[in-house]
């Protein structure tokens, strides 16, 4: 009999990453509050093993700030 090749699930190379505003974190805003700008994106863990860093707009700071993210859920 042929084995079903879909029975084994490989670990995906794509990971969800949450980017957070570096300026809001430095200003002492608690992470539990909604006062930190967050963006959700994906990265390939094999091609980009380091942290992601993008310049995005923060609606709380009213300017373009560096957003960093390493891991997500």
CHARMM-style PDB file with segment names, atoms N, HN, CA, C and O in Angstrom:
ATOM      1  N   UNK     1       0.823  -1.191   0.000  1.00  0.00      PROA
ATOM      2  CA  UNK     1       0.000   0.000   0.000  1.00  0.00      PROA
ATOM      3  C   UNK     1       0.867   1.256   0.000  1.00  0.00      PROA
ATOM      4  O   UNK     1       1.992   1.260   0.501  1.00  0.00      PROA
ATOM      5  N   UNK     2       0.328   2.285  -0.558  1.00  0.00      PROA
ATOM      6  HN  UNK     2      -0.586   2.282  -0.965  1.00  0.00      PROA
ATOM      7  CA  UNK     2       1.029   3.562  -0.583  1.00  0.00      PROA
ATOM      8  C   UNK     2       0.751   4.330   0.702  1.00  0.00      PROA
ATOM      9  O   UNK     2      -0.381   4.385   1.182  1.00  0.00      PROA
ATOM     10  N   UNK     3       1.795   4.912   1.238  1.00  0.00      PROA
ATOM     11  HN  UNK     3       2.715   4.867   0.848  1.00  0.00      PROA
ATOM     12  CA  UNK     3       1.616   5.719   2.442  1.00  0.00      PROA
ATOM     13  C   UNK     3       1.163   7.119   2.046  1.00  0.00      PROA
ATOM     14  O   UNK     3       1.556   7.647   1.006  1.00  0.00      PROA
ATOM     15  N   UNK     4       0.357   7.687   2.870  1.00  0.00      PROA
ATOM     16  HN  UNK     4       0.038   7.259   3.716  1.00  0.00      PROA
ATOM     17  CA  UNK     4      -0.115   9.043   2.633  1.00  0.00      PROA
ATOM     18  C   UNK     4       1.002  10.019   3.001  1.00  0.00      PROA
ATOM     19  O   UNK     4       1.404  10.079   4.163  1.00  0.00      PROA
ATOM     20  N   UNK     5       1.501  10.770   2.050  1.00  0.00      PROA
ATOM     21  HN  UNK     5       1.175  10.722   1.106  1.00  0.00      PROA
ATOM     22  CA  UNK     5       2.608  11.690   2.296  1.00  0.00      PROA
ATOM     23  C   UNK     5       2.173  12.911   3.094  1.00  0.00      PROA
ATOM     24  O   UNK     5       3.019  13.623   3.636  1.00  0.00      PROA
ATOM     25  N   UNK     6       0.907  13.159   3.174  1.00  0.00      PROA
ATOM     26  HN  UNK     6       0.220  12.580   2.734  1.00  0.00      PROA
ATOM     27  CA  UNK     6       0.422  14.319   3.916  1.00  0.00      PROA
ATOM     28  C   UNK     6       0.262  14.026   5.402  1.00  0.00      PROA
ATOM     29  O   UNK     6      -0.051  14.928   6.179  1.00  0.00      PROA
ATOM     30  N   UNK     7       0.468  12.801   5.798  1.00  0.00      PROA
ATOM     31  HN  UNK     7       0.722  12.068   5.167  1.00  0.00      PROA
ATOM     32  CA  UNK     7       0.275  12.461   7.198  1.00  0.00      PROA
ATOM     33  C   UNK     7       1.326  13.121   8.092  1.00  0.00      PROA
ATOM     34  O   UNK     7       1.027  13.493   9.227  1.00  0.00      PROA
ATOM     35  N   UNK     8       2.544  13.269   7.593  1.00  0.00      PROA
ATOM     36  HN  UNK     8       2.787  12.967   6.671  1.00  0.00      PROA
ATOM     37  CA  UNK     8       3.577  13.969   8.351  1.00  0.00      PROA
ATOM     38  C   UNK     8       3.556  15.439   7.959  1.00  0.00      PROA
ATOM     39  O   UNK     8       3.688  15.785   6.785  1.00  0.00      PROA
ATOM     40  N   UNK     9       3.390  16.282   8.940  1.00  0.00      PROA
ATOM     41  HN  UNK     9       3.282  16.002   9.893  1.00  0.00      PROA
ATOM     42  CA  UNK     9       3.354  17.717   8.671  1.00  0.00      PROA
ATOM     43  C   UNK     9       4.715  18.299   8.996  1.00  0.00      PROA
ATOM     44  O   UNK     9       5.194  18.189  10.125  1.00  0.00      PROA
ATOM     45  N   UNK    10       5.325  18.909   8.021  1.00  0.00      PROA
ATOM     46  HN  UNK    10       4.935  18.999   7.104  1.00  0.00      PROA
ATOM     47  CA  UNK    10       6.624  19.536   8.256  1.00  0.00      PROA
ATOM     48  C   UNK    10       6.419  20.909   8.887  1.00  0.00      PROA
ATOM     49  O   UNK    10       5.370  21.532   8.726  1.00  0.00      PROA
ATOM     50  N   UNK    11       7.422  21.359   9.595  1.00  0.00      PROA
ATOM     51  HN  UNK    11       8.274  20.852   9.726  1.00  0.00      PROA
ATOM     52  CA  UNK    11       7.354  22.668  10.222  1.00  0.00      PROA
ATOM     53  C   UNK    11       7.539  23.730   9.151  1.00  0.00      PROA
ATOM     54  O   UNK    11       8.502  23.686   8.385  1.00  0.00      PROA
ATOM     55  N   UNK    12       6.646  24.657   9.097  1.00  0.00      PROA
ATOM     56  HN  UNK    12       5.863  24.693   9.719  1.00  0.00      PROA
ATOM     57  CA  UNK    12       6.680  25.686   8.064  1.00  0.00      PROA
ATOM     58  C   UNK    12       7.859  26.635   8.287  1.00  0.00      PROA
ATOM     59  O   UNK    12       8.232  26.918   9.426  1.00  0.00      PROA
ATOM     60  N   UNK    13       8.433  27.116   7.202  1.00  0.00      PROA
ATOM     61  HN  UNK    13       8.130  26.886   6.277  1.00  0.00      PROA
ATOM     62  CA  UNK    13       9.541  28.069   7.293  1.00  0.00      PROA
ATOM     63  C   UNK    13       9.031  29.475   7.568  1.00  0.00      PROA
ATOM     64  O   UNK    13       9.792  30.340   8.003  1.00  0.00      PROA
ATOM     65  N   UNK    14       7.748  29.709   7.316  1.00  0.00      PROA
ATOM     66  HN  UNK    14       7.130  29.006   6.963  1.00  0.00      PROA
ATOM     67  CA  UNK    14       7.158  31.034   7.531  1.00  0.00      PROA
ATOM     68  C   UNK    14       6.692  31.174   8.974  1.00  0.00      PROA
ATOM     69  O   UNK    14       6.048  30.284   9.529  1.00  0.00      PROA
ATOM     70  N   UNK    15       7.035  32.320   9.567  1.00  0.00      PROA
ATOM     71  HN  UNK    15       7.558  33.044   9.116  1.00  0.00      PROA
ATOM     72  CA  UNK    15       6.687  32.597  10.953  1.00  0.00      PROA
ATOM     73  C   UNK    15       6.004  33.955  11.013  1.00  0.00      PROA
ATOM     74  O   UNK    15       6.403  34.886  10.314  1.00  0.00      PROA
ATOM     75  N   UNK    16       4.978  34.070  11.844  1.00  0.00      PROA
ATOM     76  HN  UNK    16       4.653  33.313  12.412  1.00  0.00      PROA
ATOM     77  CA  UNK    16       4.308  35.353  12.042  1.00  0.00      PROA
ATOM     78  C   UNK    16       5.142  36.212  12.985  1.00  0.00      PROA
ATOM     79  O   UNK    16       5.609  35.739  14.021  1.00  0.00      PROA
ATOM     80  N   UNK    17       5.326  37.478  12.617  1.00  0.00      PROA
ATOM     81  HN  UNK    17       4.947  37.862  11.775  1.00  0.00      PROA
ATOM     82  CA  UNK    17       6.153  38.404  13.391  1.00  0.00      PROA
ATOM     83  C   UNK    17       5.318  39.625  13.741  1.00  0.00      PROA
ATOM     84  O   UNK    17       4.588  40.147  12.899  1.00  0.00      PROA
ATOM     85  N   UNK    18       5.427  40.082  14.985  1.00  0.00      PROA
ATOM     86  HN  UNK    18       6.020  39.658  15.669  1.00  0.00      PROA
ATOM     87  CA  UNK    18       4.729  41.287  15.426  1.00  0.00      PROA
ATOM     88  C   UNK    18       5.764  42.402  15.570  1.00  0.00      PROA
ATOM     89  O   UNK    18       6.682  42.309  16.385  1.00  0.00      PROA
ATOM     90  N   UNK    19       5.605  43.456  14.768  1.00  0.00      PROA
ATOM     91  HN  UNK    19       4.860  43.531  14.105  1.00  0.00      PROA
ATOM     92  CA  UNK    19       6.519  44.599  14.805  1.00  0.00      PROA
ATOM     93  C   UNK    19       5.962  45.639  15.773  1.00  0.00      PROA
ATOM     94  O   UNK    19       4.793  46.012  15.678  1.00  0.00      PROA
ATOM     95  N   UNK    20       6.796  46.108  16.706  1.00  0.00      PROA
ATOM     96  HN  UNK    20       7.745  45.805  16.784  1.00  0.00      PROA
ATOM     97  CA  UNK    20       6.364  47.107  17.682  1.00  0.00      PROA
ATOM     98  C   UNK    20       7.213  48.364  17.550  1.00  0.00      PROA
ATOM     99  O   UNK    20       8.397  48.303  17.221  1.00  0.00      PROA
ATOM    100  N   UNK    21       6.589  49.492  17.810  1.00  0.00      PROA
ATOM    101  HN  UNK    21       5.627  49.542  18.077  1.00  0.00      PROA
ATOM    102  CA  UNK    21       7.254  50.794  17.721  1.00  0.00      PROA
ATOM    103  C   UNK    21       8.339  50.899  18.792  1.00  0.00      PROA
ATOM    104  O   UNK    21       8.078  50.659  19.971  1.00  0.00      PROA
ATOM    105  N   UNK    22       9.550  51.256  18.382  1.00  0.00      PROA
ATOM    106  HN  UNK    22       9.762  51.451  17.425  1.00  0.00      PROA
ATOM    107  CA  UNK    22      10.652  51.370  19.341  1.00  0.00      PROA
ATOM    108  C   UNK    22      10.538  52.643  20.174  1.00  0.00      PROA
ATOM    109  O   UNK    22      10.995  52.669  21.316  1.00  0.00      PROA
ATOM    110  N   UNK    23       9.947  53.682  19.633  1.00  0.00      PROA
ATOM    111  HN  UNK    23       9.576  53.661  18.704  1.00  0.00      PROA
ATOM    112  CA  UNK    23       9.809  54.941  20.359  1.00  0.00      PROA
ATOM    113  C   UNK    23       8.802  54.817  21.500  1.00  0.00      PROA
ATOM    114  O   UNK    23       9.042  55.335  22.590  1.00  0.00      PROA
ATOM    115  N   UNK    24       7.691  54.144  21.268  1.00  0.00      PROA
ATOM    116  HN  UNK    24       7.496  53.723  20.383  1.00  0.00      PROA
ATOM    117  CA  UNK    24       6.676  53.966  22.311  1.00  0.00      PROA
ATOM    118  C   UNK    24       7.216  53.112  23.451  1.00  0.00      PROA
ATOM    119  O   UNK    24       6.901  53.358  24.615  1.00  0.00      PROA
ATOM    120  N   UNK    25       8.031  52.106  23.121  1.00  0.00      PROA
ATOM    121  HN  UNK    25       8.286  51.906  22.175  1.00  0.00      PROA
ATOM    122  CA  UNK    25       8.603  51.239  24.150  1.00  0.00      PROA
ATOM    123  C   UNK    25       9.608  52.019  24.990  1.00  0.00      PROA
ATOM    124  O   UNK    25       9.660  51.842  26.207  1.00  0.00      PROA
ATOM    125  N   UNK    26      10.407  52.878  24.360  1.00  0.00      PROA
ATOM    126  HN  UNK    26      10.365  53.022  23.371  1.00  0.00      PROA
ATOM    127  CA  UNK    26      11.410  53.658  25.086  1.00  0.00      PROA
ATOM    128  C   UNK    26      10.760  54.710  25.974  1.00  0.00      PROA
ATOM    129  O   UNK    26      11.334  55.096  26.993  1.00  0.00      PROA
ATOM    130  N   UNK    27       9.571  55.178  25.604  1.00  0.00      PROA
ATOM    131  HN  UNK    27       9.105  54.864  24.777  1.00  0.00      PROA
ATOM    132  CA  UNK    27       8.887  56.201  26.390  1.00  0.00      PROA
ATOM    133  C   UNK    27       8.203  55.627  27.621  1.00  0.00      PROA
ATOM    134  O   UNK    27       7.588  56.374  28.382  1.00  0.00      PROA
ATOM    135  N   UNK    28       8.296  54.332  27.832  1.00  0.00      PROA
ATOM    136  HN  UNK    28       8.796  53.726  27.214  1.00  0.00      PROA
ATOM    137  CA  UNK    28       7.762  53.727  29.045  1.00  0.00      PROA
ATOM    138  C   UNK    28       6.304  53.340  28.974  1.00  0.00      PROA
ATOM    139  O   UNK    28       5.673  53.159  30.015  1.00  0.00      PROA
ATOM    140  N   UNK    29       5.750  53.205  27.797  1.00  0.00      PROA
ATOM    141  HN  UNK    29       6.262  53.352  26.951  1.00  0.00      PROA
ATOM    142  CA  UNK    29       4.366  52.762  27.673  1.00  0.00      PROA
ATOM    143  C   UNK    29       4.331  51.276  27.987  1.00  0.00      PROA
ATOM    144  O   UNK    29       5.145  50.510  27.472  1.00  0.00      PROA
ATOM    145  N   UNK    30       3.387  50.863  28.835  1.00  0.00      PROA
ATOM    146  HN  UNK    30       2.725  51.485  29.253  1.00  0.00      PROA
ATOM    147  CA  UNK    30       3.296  49.449  29.196  1.00  0.00      PROA
ATOM    148  C   UNK    30       2.847  48.636  27.993  1.00  0.00      PROA
ATOM    149  O   UNK    30       2.002  49.081  27.216  1.00  0.00      PROA
ATOM    150  N   UNK    31       3.419  47.430  27.839  1.00  0.00      PROA
ATOM    151  HN  UNK    31       4.106  47.069  28.470  1.00  0.00      PROA
ATOM    152  CA  UNK    31       3.112  46.601  26.676  1.00  0.00      PROA
ATOM    153  C   UNK    31       1.678  46.091  26.681  1.00  0.00      PROA
ATOM    154  O   UNK    31       1.143  45.740  25.630  1.00  0.00      PROA
ATOM    155  N   UNK    32       1.050  46.048  27.853  1.00  0.00      PROA
ATOM    156  HN  UNK    32       1.485  46.334  28.707  1.00  0.00      PROA
ATOM    157  CA  UNK    32      -0.316  45.539  27.908  1.00  0.00      PROA
ATOM    158  C   UNK    32      -1.305  46.556  27.360  1.00  0.00      PROA
ATOM    159  O   UNK    32      -2.371  46.186  26.870  1.00  0.00      PROA
ATOM    160  N   UNK    33      -0.961  47.820  27.441  1.00  0.00      PROA
ATOM    161  HN  UNK    33      -0.095  48.121  27.840  1.00  0.00      PROA
ATOM    162  CA  UNK    33      -1.856  48.865  26.964  1.00  0.00      PROA
ATOM    163  C   UNK    33      -1.896  48.888  25.446  1.00  0.00      PROA
ATOM    164  O   UNK    33      -1.028  48.329  24.775  1.00  0.00      PROA
ATOM    165  N   UNK    34      -2.900  49.533  24.928  1.00  0.00      PROA
ATOM    166  HN  UNK    34      -3.606  49.987  25.472  1.00  0.00      PROA
ATOM    167  CA  UNK    34      -3.050  49.639  23.477  1.00  0.00      PROA
ATOM    168  C   UNK    34      -2.260  50.811  22.914  1.00  0.00      PROA
ATOM    169  O   UNK    34      -2.436  51.154  21.745  1.00  0.00      PROA
ATOM    170  N   UNK    35      -1.396  51.435  23.709  1.00  0.00      PROA
ATOM    171  HN  UNK    35      -1.253  51.156  24.658  1.00  0.00      PROA
ATOM    172  CA  UNK    35      -0.666  52.619  23.276  1.00  0.00      PROA
ATOM    173  C   UNK    35       0.609  52.350  22.516  1.00  0.00      PROA
ATOM    174  O   UNK    35       1.411  53.263  22.317  1.00  0.00      PROA
ATOM    175  N   UNK    36       0.817  51.114  22.083  1.00  0.00      PROA
ATOM    176  HN  UNK    36       0.165  50.373  22.245  1.00  0.00      PROA
ATOM    177  CA  UNK    36       1.998  50.787  21.288  1.00  0.00      PROA
ATOM    178  C   UNK    36       1.535  50.406  19.893  1.00  0.00      PROA
ATOM    179  O   UNK    36       0.635  49.583  19.724  1.00  0.00      PROA
ATOM    180  N   UNK    37       2.168  51.020  18.889  1.00  0.00      PROA
ATOM    181  HN  UNK    37       2.900  51.688  19.026  1.00  0.00      PROA
ATOM    182  CA  UNK    37       1.829  50.701  17.508  1.00  0.00      PROA
ATOM    183  C   UNK    37       2.381  49.324  17.160  1.00  0.00      PROA
ATOM    184  O   UNK    37       3.561  49.049  17.374  1.00  0.00      PROA
ATOM    185  N   UNK    38       1.514  48.455  16.618  1.00  0.00      PROA
ATOM    186  HN  UNK    38       0.555  48.679  16.443  1.00  0.00      PROA
ATOM    187  CA  UNK    38       1.926  47.101  16.248  1.00  0.00      PROA
ATOM    188  C   UNK    38       1.508  46.793  14.825  1.00  0.00      PROA
ATOM    189  O   UNK    38       0.406  47.144  14.404  1.00  0.00      PROA
ATOM    190  N   UNK    39       2.377  46.144  14.093  1.00  0.00      PROA
ATOM    191  HN  UNK    39       3.273  45.859  14.436  1.00  0.00      PROA
ATOM    192  CA  UNK    39       2.088  45.635  12.757  1.00  0.00      PROA
ATOM    193  C   UNK    39       2.371  44.138  12.765  1.00  0.00      PROA
ATOM    194  O   UNK    39       3.304  43.688  13.429  1.00  0.00      PROA
ATOM    195  N   UNK    40       1.577  43.370  12.039  1.00  0.00      PROA
ATOM    196  HN  UNK    40       0.818  43.736  11.500  1.00  0.00      PROA
ATOM    197  CA  UNK    40       1.773  41.928  11.939  1.00  0.00      PROA
ATOM    198  C   UNK    40       2.198  41.601  10.519  1.00  0.00      PROA
ATOM    199  O   UNK    40       1.571  42.045   9.558  1.00  0.00      PROA
ATOM    200  N   UNK    41       3.265  40.822  10.390  1.00  0.00      PROA
ATOM    201  HN  UNK    41       3.774  40.461  11.171  1.00  0.00      PROA
ATOM    202  CA  UNK    41       3.779  40.418   9.090  1.00  0.00      PROA
ATOM    203  C   UNK    41       4.339  39.005   9.205  1.00  0.00      PROA
ATOM    204  O   UNK    41       4.255  38.382  10.263  1.00  0.00      PROA
ATOM    205  N   UNK    42       4.906  38.507   8.120  1.00  0.00      PROA
ATOM    206  HN  UNK    42       4.974  39.013   7.260  1.00  0.00      PROA
ATOM    207  CA  UNK    42       5.511  37.180   8.121  1.00  0.00      PROA
ATOM    208  C   UNK    42       6.953  37.279   7.668  1.00  0.00      PROA
ATOM    209  O   UNK    42       7.327  38.186   6.924  1.00  0.00      PROA
ATOM    210  N   UNK    43       7.768  36.319   8.133  1.00  0.00      PROA
ATOM    211  HN  UNK    43       7.464  35.582   8.737  1.00  0.00      PROA
ATOM    212  CA  UNK    43       9.138  36.239   7.649  1.00  0.00      PROA
ATOM    213  C   UNK    43       9.503  34.783   7.457  1.00  0.00      PROA
ATOM    214  O   UNK    43       8.942  33.897   8.101  1.00  0.00      PROA
ATOM    215  N   UNK    44      10.449  34.546   6.566  1.00  0.00      PROA
ATOM    216  HN  UNK    44      10.905  35.266   6.043  1.00  0.00      PROA
ATOM    217  CA  UNK    44      10.960  33.203   6.346  1.00  0.00      PROA
ATOM    218  C   UNK    44      12.145  33.010   7.280  1.00  0.00      PROA
ATOM    219  O   UNK    44      13.152  33.708   7.154  1.00  0.00      PROA
ATOM    220  N   UNK    45      12.038  32.071   8.215  1.00  0.00      PROA
ATOM    221  HN  UNK    45      11.220  31.504   8.317  1.00  0.00      PROA
ATOM    222  CA  UNK    45      13.079  31.937   9.231  1.00  0.00      PROA
ATOM    223  C   UNK    45      14.398  31.407   8.677  1.00  0.00      PROA
ATOM    224  O   UNK    45      15.439  31.572   9.313  1.00  0.00      PROA
ATOM    225  N   UNK    46      14.375  30.772   7.502  1.00  0.00      PROA
ATOM    226  HN  UNK    46      13.529  30.638   6.985  1.00  0.00      PROA
ATOM    227  CA  UNK    46      15.616  30.286   6.901  1.00  0.00      PROA
ATOM    228  C   UNK    46      16.364  31.411   6.183  1.00  0.00      PROA
ATOM    229  O   UNK    46      17.592  31.471   6.246  1.00  0.00      PROA
ATOM    230  N   UNK    47      15.646  32.292   5.511  1.00  0.00      PROA
ATOM    231  HN  UNK    47      14.648  32.244   5.460  1.00  0.00      PROA
ATOM    232  CA  UNK    47      16.280  33.382   4.762  1.00  0.00      PROA
ATOM    233  C   UNK    47      16.646  34.570   5.641  1.00  0.00      PROA
ATOM    234  O   UNK    47      17.668  35.218   5.411  1.00  0.00      PROA
ATOM    235  N   UNK    48      15.826  34.863   6.646  1.00  0.00      PROA
ATOM    236  HN  UNK    48      14.996  34.337   6.833  1.00  0.00      PROA
ATOM    237  CA  UNK    48      16.071  36.009   7.529  1.00  0.00      PROA
ATOM    238  C   UNK    48      16.036  35.546   8.981  1.00  0.00      PROA
ATOM    239  O   UNK    48      15.004  35.682   9.640  1.00  0.00      PROA
ATOM    240  N   UNK    49      17.142  35.001   9.497  1.00  0.00      PROA
ATOM    241  HN  UNK    49      17.980  34.891   8.962  1.00  0.00      PROA
ATOM    242  CA  UNK    49      17.144  34.514  10.879  1.00  0.00      PROA
ATOM    243  C   UNK    49      17.205  35.643  11.911  1.00  0.00      PROA
ATOM    244  O   UNK    49      16.907  35.416  13.084  1.00  0.00      PROA
ATOM    245  N   UNK    50      17.584  36.843  11.499  1.00  0.00      PROA
ATOM    246  HN  UNK    50      17.826  37.027  10.546  1.00  0.00      PROA
ATOM    247  CA  UNK    50      17.704  37.973  12.425  1.00  0.00      PROA
ATOM    248  C   UNK    50      16.363  38.669  12.615  1.00  0.00      PROA
ATOM    249  O   UNK    50      15.361  38.310  11.996  1.00  0.00      PROA
ATOM    250  N   UNK    51      16.368  39.679  13.491  1.00  0.00      PROA
ATOM    251  HN  UNK    51      17.182  39.971  13.994  1.00  0.00      PROA
ATOM    252  CA  UNK    51      15.168  40.474  13.728  1.00  0.00      PROA
ATOM    253  C   UNK    51      14.803  41.268  12.490  1.00  0.00      PROA
ATOM    254  O   UNK    51      15.672  41.681  11.722  1.00  0.00      PROA
ATOM    255  N   UNK    52      13.499  41.478  12.303  1.00  0.00      PROA
ATOM    256  HN  UNK    52      12.793  41.142  12.926  1.00  0.00      PROA
ATOM    257  CA  UNK    52      13.038  42.358  11.235  1.00  0.00      PROA
ATOM    258  C   UNK    52      12.990  43.782  11.762  1.00  0.00      PROA
ATOM    259  O   UNK    52      12.683  44.014  12.931  1.00  0.00      PROA
ATOM    260  N   UNK    53      13.293  44.723  10.894  1.00  0.00      PROA
ATOM    261  HN  UNK    53      13.541  44.534   9.944  1.00  0.00      PROA
ATOM    262  CA  UNK    53      13.289  46.132  11.277  1.00  0.00      PROA
ATOM    263  C   UNK    53      12.800  46.946  10.090  1.00  0.00      PROA
ATOM    264  O   UNK    53      13.454  46.991   9.048  1.00  0.00      PROA
ATOM    265  N   UNK    54      11.646  47.591  10.251  1.00  0.00      PROA
ATOM    266  HN  UNK    54      11.115  47.554  11.098  1.00  0.00      PROA
ATOM    267  CA  UNK    54      11.066  48.409   9.191  1.00  0.00      PROA
ATOM    268  C   UNK    54      10.734  49.784   9.737  1.00  0.00      PROA
ATOM    269  O   UNK    54      10.481  49.950  10.930  1.00  0.00      PROA
ATOM    270  N   UNK    55      10.738  50.764   8.852  1.00  0.00      PROA
ATOM    271  HN  UNK    55      10.943  50.630   7.883  1.00  0.00      PROA
ATOM    272  CA  UNK    55      10.315  52.106   9.222  1.00  0.00      PROA
ATOM    273  C   UNK    55       8.846  52.232   8.842  1.00  0.00      PROA
ATOM    274  O   UNK    55       8.506  52.276   7.660  1.00  0.00      PROA
ATOM    275  N   UNK    56       7.972  52.291   9.850  1.00  0.00      PROA
ATOM    276  HN  UNK    56       8.248  52.256  10.810  1.00  0.00      PROA
ATOM    277  CA  UNK    56       6.528  52.334   9.647  1.00  0.00      PROA
ATOM    278  C   UNK    56       5.954  53.547  10.378  1.00  0.00      PROA
ATOM    279  O   UNK    56       6.620  54.157  11.214  1.00  0.00      PROA
ATOM    280  N   UNK    57       4.712  53.883  10.050  1.00  0.00      PROA
ATOM    281  HN  UNK    57       4.170  53.387   9.371  1.00  0.00      PROA
ATOM    282  CA  UNK    57       4.048  55.016  10.687  1.00  0.00      PROA
ATOM    283  C   UNK    57       3.455  54.591  12.024  1.00  0.00      PROA
ATOM    284  O   UNK    57       2.758  53.580  12.104  1.00  0.00      PROA
ATOM    285  N   UNK    58       3.729  55.360  13.069  1.00  0.00      PROA
ATOM    286  HN  UNK    58       4.295  56.181  13.004  1.00  0.00      PROA
ATOM    287  CA  UNK    58       3.156  55.126  14.394  1.00  0.00      PROA
ATOM    288  C   UNK    58       2.072  56.174  14.635  1.00  0.00      PROA
ATOM    289  O   UNK    58       2.377  57.365  14.685  1.00  0.00      PROA
ATOM    290  N   UNK    59       0.810  55.755  14.786  1.00  0.00      PROA
ATOM    291  HN  UNK    59       0.562  54.787  14.745  1.00  0.00      PROA
ATOM    292  CA  UNK    59      -0.266  56.728  15.000  1.00  0.00      PROA
ATOM    293  C   UNK    59      -0.214  57.397  16.374  1.00  0.00      PROA
ATOM    294  O   UNK    59      -0.851  58.432  16.566  1.00  0.00      PROA
ATOM    295  N   UNK    60       0.517  56.842  17.326  1.00  0.00      PROA
ATOM    296  HN  UNK    60       1.034  56.000  17.170  1.00  0.00      PROA
ATOM    297  CA  UNK    60       0.626  57.436  18.659  1.00  0.00      PROA
ATOM    298  C   UNK    60       1.732  58.486  18.715  1.00  0.00      PROA
ATOM    299  O   UNK    60       1.631  59.459  19.463  1.00  0.00      PROA
ATOM    300  N   UNK    61       2.799  58.289  17.918  1.00  0.00      PROA
ATOM    301  HN  UNK    61       2.882  57.499  17.311  1.00  0.00      PROA
ATOM    302  CA  UNK    61       3.897  59.267  17.860  1.00  0.00      PROA
ATOM    303  C   UNK    61       3.681  60.286  16.738  1.00  0.00      PROA
ATOM    304  O   UNK    61       4.339  61.326  16.716  1.00  0.00      PROA
ATOM    305  N   UNK    62       2.778  60.001  15.819  1.00  0.00      PROA
ATOM    306  HN  UNK    62       2.243  59.156  15.837  1.00  0.00      PROA
ATOM    307  CA  UNK    62       2.474  60.845  14.657  1.00  0.00      PROA
ATOM    308  C   UNK    62       3.683  61.044  13.737  1.00  0.00      PROA
ATOM    309  O   UNK    62       3.859  62.121  13.169  1.00  0.00      PROA
ATOM    310  N   UNK    63       4.516  60.005  13.591  1.00  0.00      PROA
ATOM    311  HN  UNK    63       4.373  59.129  14.052  1.00  0.00      PROA
ATOM    312  CA  UNK    63       5.635  60.073  12.654  1.00  0.00      PROA
ATOM    313  C   UNK    63       6.091  58.667  12.283  1.00  0.00      PROA
ATOM    314  O   UNK    63       5.656  57.677  12.871  1.00  0.00      PROA
ATOM    315  N   UNK    64       6.978  58.604  11.294  1.00  0.00      PROA
ATOM    316  HN  UNK    64       7.331  59.408  10.817  1.00  0.00      PROA
ATOM    317  CA  UNK    64       7.533  57.323  10.872  1.00  0.00      PROA
ATOM    318  C   UNK    64       8.683  56.954  11.808  1.00  0.00      PROA
ATOM    319  O   UNK    64       9.648  57.703  11.954  1.00  0.00      PROA
ATOM    320  N   UNK    65       8.561  55.799  12.431  1.00  0.00      PROA
ATOM    321  HN  UNK    65       7.776  55.190  12.312  1.00  0.00      PROA
ATOM    322  CA  UNK    65       9.509  55.327  13.439  1.00  0.00      PROA
ATOM    323  C   UNK    65       9.926  53.903  13.080  1.00  0.00      PROA
ATOM    324  O   UNK    65       9.196  53.195  12.386  1.00  0.00      PROA
ATOM    325  N   UNK    66      11.092  53.488  13.550  1.00  0.00      PROA
ATOM    326  HN  UNK    66      11.685  54.063  14.114  1.00  0.00      PROA
ATOM    327  CA  UNK    66      11.543  52.109  13.330  1.00  0.00      PROA
ATOM    328  C   UNK    66      10.711  51.163  14.190  1.00  0.00      PROA
ATOM    329  O   UNK    66      10.562  51.362  15.395  1.00  0.00      PROA
ATOM    330  N   UNK    67      10.179  50.139  13.547  1.00  0.00      PROA
ATOM    331  HN  UNK    67      10.300  49.978  12.567  1.00  0.00      PROA
ATOM    332  CA  UNK    67       9.429  49.083  14.230  1.00  0.00      PROA
ATOM    333  C   UNK    67      10.266  47.811  14.156  1.00  0.00      PROA
ATOM    334  O   UNK    67      10.741  47.439  13.084  1.00  0.00      PROA
ATOM    335  N   UNK    68      10.445  47.146  15.291  1.00  0.00      PROA
ATOM    336  HN  UNK    68      10.058  47.448  16.162  1.00  0.00      PROA
ATOM    337  CA  UNK    68      11.231  45.908  15.336  1.00  0.00      PROA
ATOM    338  C   UNK    68      10.351  44.758  15.790  1.00  0.00      PROA
ATOM    339  O   UNK    68       9.415  44.926  16.572  1.00  0.00      PROA
ATOM    340  N   UNK    69      10.683  43.594  15.278  1.00  0.00      PROA
ATOM    341  HN  UNK    69      11.444  43.457  14.643  1.00  0.00      PROA
ATOM    342  CA  UNK    69       9.954  42.405  15.689  1.00  0.00      PROA
ATOM    343  C   UNK    69      10.792  41.166  15.493  1.00  0.00      PROA
ATOM    344  O   UNK    69      11.551  41.054  14.530  1.00  0.00      PROA
ATOM    345  N   UNK    70      10.645  40.230  16.424  1.00  0.00      PROA
ATOM    346  HN  UNK    70      10.029  40.321  17.207  1.00  0.00      PROA
ATOM    347  CA  UNK    70      11.423  39.004  16.330  1.00  0.00      PROA
ATOM    348  C   UNK    70      10.532  37.780  16.282  1.00  0.00      PROA
ATOM    349  O   UNK    70      10.743  36.896  15.451  1.00  0.00      PROA
ATOM    350  N   UNK    71       9.547  37.712  17.151  1.00  0.00      PROA
ATOM    351  HN  UNK    71       9.376  38.430  17.826  1.00  0.00      PROA
ATOM    352  CA  UNK    71       8.713  36.519  17.165  1.00  0.00      PROA
ATOM    353  C   UNK    71       7.254  36.875  17.366  1.00  0.00      PROA
ATOM    354  O   UNK    71       6.922  37.980  17.794  1.00  0.00      PROA
ATOM    355  N   UNK    72       6.411  35.949  17.058  1.00  0.00      PROA
ATOM    356  HN  UNK    72       6.681  35.051  16.710  1.00  0.00      PROA
ATOM    357  CA  UNK    72       4.977  36.113  17.219  1.00  0.00      PROA
ATOM    358  C   UNK    72       4.367  34.822  17.697  1.00  0.00      PROA
ATOM    359  O   UNK    72       5.068  33.927  18.171  1.00  0.00      PROA
ATOM    360  N   UNK    73       3.069  34.726  17.574  1.00  0.00      PROA
ATOM    361  HN  UNK    73       2.499  35.453  17.190  1.00  0.00      PROA
ATOM    362  CA  UNK    73       2.389  33.497  18.005  1.00  0.00      PROA
ATOM    363  C   UNK    73       2.077  32.619  16.836  1.00  0.00      PROA
ATOM    364  OT1 UNK    73       1.505  31.542  17.008  1.00  0.00      PROA
TER     365      UNK     73
END
